[in-house]
Amino acid sequence: MFVIEPWLSNVLHLVLTVVFLLYLYRLSEKLND
């Protein structure tokens, strides 16, 4: 295991959260259609 910089870890977590929310948004749009 390699050590990740704390800020990099935070950025990565933020990006994953945004991607996940976008995915849910697109999915709900499809279901509502």
BATIZA-155265 format. One record per residue (C-alpha): residue number from 1; residue in three letters; y, z, x. Coordinates in steps of 0.2 Angstrom, whole numbers, plus 2048, in hexadecimal, padded with zeros to 3 digits. Layout:
N
+-----+---------+-----+-----+-----+
| num | residuo |   y |   z |   x |
+-----+---------+-----+-----+-----+
| NUM |     ALA |   Y |   Z |   X |
...
+-----+---------+-----+-----+-----+
// end
This chain:
33
+-----+---------+-----+-----+-----+
| num | residuo |   y |   z |   x |
+-----+---------+-----+-----+-----+
|   1 |     MET | 800 | 800 | 800 |
|   2 |     PHE | 811 | 7FC | 806 |
|   3 |     VAL | 820 | 806 | 803 |
|   4 |     ILE | 82D | 7FF | 7F7 |
|   5 |     GLU | 840 | 803 | 7F9 |
|   6 |     PRO | 845 | 80E | 7EA |
|   7 |     TRP | 853 | 802 | 7E4 |
|   8 |     LEU | 847 | 7F3 | 7E5 |
|   9 |     SER | 83A | 7FD | 7DB |
|  10 |     ASN | 848 | 800 | 7CE |
|  11 |     VAL | 84D | 7EE | 7CD |
|  12 |     LEU | 83B | 7E8 | 7CB |
|  13 |     HIS | 839 | 7F5 | 7BD |
|  14 |     LEU | 848 | 7EE | 7B5 |
|  15 |     VAL | 843 | 7DC | 7B6 |
|  16 |     LEU | 832 | 7E0 | 7AF |
|  17 |     THR | 83A | 7E9 | 7A1 |
|  18 |     VAL | 845 | 7DB | 79D |
|  19 |     VAL | 837 | 7CE | 79E |
|  20 |     PHE | 82D | 7D9 | 792 |
|  21 |     LEU | 83B | 7DA | 786 |
|  22 |     LEU | 83E | 7C8 | 786 |
|  23 |     TYR | 82C | 7C4 | 783 |
|  24 |     LEU | 82B | 7D0 | 774 |
|  25 |     TYR | 83B | 7C8 | 76D |
|  26 |     ARG | 833 | 7B6 | 76F |
|  27 |     LEU | 823 | 7BC | 767 |
|  28 |     SER | 82B | 7C4 | 758 |
|  29 |     GLU | 836 | 7B4 | 756 |
|  30 |     LYS | 826 | 7AA | 755 |
|  31 |     LEU | 81E | 7B6 | 749 |
|  32 |     ASN | 82D | 7B6 | 73D |
|  33 |     ASP | 82D | 7A3 | 73D |
+-----+---------+-----+-----+-----+
// end
